[in-house]
Amino acid sequence: MRIVIFGPPGAGKGTQGVRLAEKLNITHLATGDMLRAEVAAGSKLGNLAKQYMDRGDLVPDDVIIGMIRSQLTESDGMVLDGFPRTIAQAKTLDDALEESNTPLDRSIYFNVDRDELVRRLINRATEQGRSDDTPETINRRMDVYDEQTAPVLDYYKTLGKVLEIDGTGTPDEVFDRLLDAVKSGS
Ligand code: ADP
């Protein structure tokens, strides 16, 4: 099973992506987590990425694609979380999956309105202290999402296969909806 989960910052992709991958016993590939690990390790890639992340900007496509390309087809199944975030990344994913003859089974979009997203991110800032959860960066990330990532969702919609779920409510409620979406429609 190959599943992409989409949604703006704060939509709950990370929380739900981990749970879904565990439940289906497949890999959770989260570019945000991979980047934070690089930052924590102080690698060259991490130091470069940090400058973009702390501003709320996307890390350049060539860096992201270089980091994830080989892992896209490595495992039997995966939940992709935070990737693709640009049209160039979506095309890379298409090509990789076509080459390995392993098409995407689902793309699932978490719908949450902007006021709720900002509330959640401000909350997370106090709880986890992520360096990109400051008020200025949060707004920038929302704008970047609208400008660069929303078109990816439209691109997937034209290909069909996008299922939208309501991302509000408790994590358990959202997870139930997510499982229903994964099981339904093929
Ligand atoms: P969120 O979606 O909640 O903001 P993520 O953990 O997915 O958080 O991403 C955090 C940051 O990492 C992004 O704001 C961006 O700078 C960078 N990032 C993650 N994934 C990508 C990607 N696919 N392309 C470019 N930048 C990325």
Boltz pocket constraint, residues with backbone or C-beta under 6 A from the ligand:
constraints:
  - pocket:
      binder: B
      contacts: [[A, 7], [A, 8], [A, 9], [A, 10], [A, 11], [A, 31], [A, 32], [A, 33], [A, 35], [A, 49], [A, 52], [A, 53], [A, 54], [A, 56], [A, 57], [A, 58], [A, 59], [A, 60], [A, 64], [A, 81], [A, 82], [A, 83], [A, 84], [A, 85], [A, 86], [A, 89], [A, 132], [A, 141]]
      max_distance: 6.0
